Amino acid sequence: MKKLMRKLIDYFIKGLLIFVPIALTVFLLVLVFTRLDGLLRDLLGIKVPGLGFLLTVVLIFVIGFVGSNFLGKKLFELVEKLFKKLPLVKLLFSAVKDVIEAFAGEKRSFDKPVLATIVPGAGAKVVGFVTRESLETLGLSDYVAVYLPQSYNFAGNVLLLPKESVKPLDVESSQAMAFVVSGGISCGSS
């Protein structure tokens, strides 16, 4: 009877480990999809479920296409200049744009994973990403900016470290980010 109970508990725990991440991911995707779709259908007065979300995806492709030609670039540069002149809008727009470009833009910032020593001689190391290799504008020519993402969080810290305390890691950026964000559990490999 004890063996049976232990086996049942093992099956339950294994089931949880498989079910919870899948269910939570599906739940969040459905929640985002339905909320976005509902919001857009209400805004546009559309009655067909899913059409609001589909129109958003199409709109993003159209904006990408328009933004890829000369006139579109100029138009979006004008919008950007306008946003950067408005005090609160400038802060929000710049922050969102910088984060998106850091992950997916042409000027990716999280593409140089490093192992950094915070306290020389202590032996403790942290995984981060060099986001700026030259800090001469701050008068710190021998320093680099290292972004340290936080585990299970969308936040992080930027540390200014001496160049000699930062060593490049020979891994993909996505692996290093998965390692840090998961609290060291995931190595980012499929």
Sequence and secondary structure as in RCSB ss.txt:
>XXXX:A:sequence
MKKLMRKLIDYFIKGLLIFVPIALTVFLLVLVFTRLDGLLRDLLGIKVPGLGFLLTVVLIFVIGFVGSNFLGKKL
FELVEKLFKKLPLVKLLFSAVKDVIEAFAGEKRSFDKPVLATIVPGAGAKVVGFVTRESLETLGLSDYVAVYLPQ
SYNFAGNVLLLPKESVKPLDVESSQAMAFVVSGGISCGSS
>XXXX:A:secstr
 HHHHHHHHHHHHHHHHHHHHHHHHHHHHHHHHHHHHHHHHHHHT  STTHHHHHHHHHHHHHHHHTTSHHHHHH
HHHHHHHHHHSHHHHHHHHHHHHHHHHHHSTT SS  EEEEESSTTS  EEEEEEEES BGGGTBTTEEEEEEE 
TTSS EEEEEEEGGGEEE SS HHHHHHHHHTTTS  S  
